[in-house]
């Protein structure tokens, strides 16, 4: 299962994902590629694969990205290989922008799409300024972009309003656990149960109406 978590820069989606990983098994983070320089707290291969623009564009031209976009003047993308490799070990969660989410929706429509919102605009501004990693011009650009991105919230399956971190983490975990229990994702597991009842394991057709 592919789980797409998106929202404006500074809404806390990265923190929510890390906390969700701590709270449940089998949730693997898809590390994206980017051409932007790493922040002080970031490690190559953990938050992102930091690459040159020439290398990124060669990968894009070769069709090696499942999604990619230009965000705030830098290139970001999730490789097909990353999705396949992580998908063998469990559910894959992506921390990507709205442009990337749209591309994943077109290629993997069965994915789960979650939009994270800040409680209010002023709080988003405070969080961006509090990171101490971007200048005033970059912060202003991120806030302006956030005004546009939030308009797209109706396109997503689930909304998480990150006004209280603990509650937001539990909401994200609940969404993922609920999706894991969907009938179509448990067809393989249910076969052994059906077999124990002397049934052949083939699902019966659903009744209409």
N, C-alpha and C positions, 0 to 999 in steps of 0.2 A: 504494500500500500504506500502511495506517495501522499505525503501531507505537506501542503503548501501553507506557510505562515507568512503573511505580508502585512504591511501597514506603513505609515509615514516614518521616516528616519527619526529616532528618538522615542518611539512609542514603547520600546522595551521588549520587542519580539525576541531578540537574541537571548536576553535574560530569561524570558519565559521558556524558551526552548531548552536552555541548559537546565533549568529547574525541573522541567518535565522529564528530561532524561534521567535526572537523579531520582525521580519518583516512580519510574516504571522501566521495566526491562524491554529489550528488543526495539528501542527507538534510536535510530542511527542518524547522525547529522550529515547531510550532503555538503561537503566543503566546496564552495564556489571558487572560480578563478576571478581575479581582478587585476586591473592595471594601476590602481591607486596605491600609494605608498602605505605601508602598515602603520597603524597607530602605536603608541608606546606600549599599550597593553596587549597587542596582538602578536601571535606567533604564526609564522608561515606553516601552512598545512593544518592548522587548527581552526582559526577563524576563516582564513582564505588561503588559496594558493596565489601568491603574489608573483605576477609575471610581467614581462615587458609588453608594450602595445604590439610590437611586431609579432611576437609569439602568439599573443591572443588572437590577432587577426588571421594568422595562418591556421590556427585551430578552427576559427569560425568558418573560414573559406573551405576547410576540409570537412565541414559538417559534423564537427566533434562536440558541438554544444546542443543540449536539449532545449536550452533557452539562453538568450544573451541580450543585453541592452546597454545603452549609454546612460549613465546616471551621474548627474553633477559633474560631467566632463570626463568621467572615467568609465571603462568597460567592465562589465560584470557578466558572468555566465556560469551555468552549471553543466558540466560535461556529461555526455551520455555514459561514458565509462564509470563515472562516479555514481550515477544512479544504478547502473547494473551491479557494480561491485557491492555497494551498500545494500541493495535490494536482496542480495543472497543471504544477508545476515539478519534481516528483520524489516520493520517499517522504516521508510526513509522520510526525514523531515527536511524541508527546504526553507531557508530564510532568504527570501528574494523580494524584489520590488514588484510593483503592480504590472509593469511591462512584462517581466518574466512570468508572472502568474498567468497572464493572458496566453502566453505562448505554451505553457504547460497545459493549460485548459484545452487548447486546440489539439495538442499531441497526446495527452493523457487525461481525457475527460472524466475518467473514473476516479481521479484523485480527489482528495478532501481539501477544500479551500477555506482558510480561516483568516479573517481580517482583524487585526489588533488596532484598537483606537486608544488615544490618550483620553483622560477624562474631560479636559478642556484645552483650548488653544494655549492659554497662559502656562499650563503645566508642561506642555510639549516644549515651549520656548525655554522654560526654566531647566528642563532636562538637557536640552541641547547645549545651553550655556554652561551648565554644571559639569558637563563632560570635560570641558577645558581642552578639547582636541581640535576645535575648529574656530576660525576667525569670524568676526562679525558678518562679513560678506557671505561666507559659506553658510552660516546659520540662517541669514535672511533668505538665501536661496532655498534652503531645506524647508523653511516655514512656508514659503510661497508655494513650493511644490506640494507640501502637505495639504494646503487648501484645495488643490485639484484632486489629489489622490483620495481624500476622504469622500468625495462625491461618488466614488465607485463602490462604496461599501455594499450596495444592493446586489452586486455581482457575485458575492461570496456566500458559501454555505452557512458559515458560522461567524458570529461577531464576539470578540472578547474585549471588554472595556477595561483597560489596565489602570483602574483607579486604586486598587488594593492588590499588591503583588501576590500575596498568598492566595487570595480568592481567584485571581486571574490564572495562576498556575493550576489550581484545582479545576477550573473550568476547562483549560486546555487539556489536561489529563483526562477529564471526563469525556470530552469530545472524542479523543483518540480511542479510549476504551470502548465507547459506544460504537464507533465505526468498526472496531475489531469484532464486535458481536453481531454485525449484520449477517443475515442469512447467507448471502452470496459469498461472503468471506469464510464461512464455516462449512461449506458443502463438503470439503475433503474430510474435515474432522468428524463430521456427523456420520460418515459412512460406517465407521466401526461401531457406532451406537446402533445404527439400523441393522447391521449384521448380527449384533447380539440378540436382536428381536426376531431373527430369522428372515429378515428382509434382504433384498438384493443390493441395497444401497443406492439404487437409482431414485432420485427425488420424484415424488408424484406431482402431476401438473397442478398448478394453483387454480383454485376455482375463481371464476369471474363473478362480479356482482356481489 
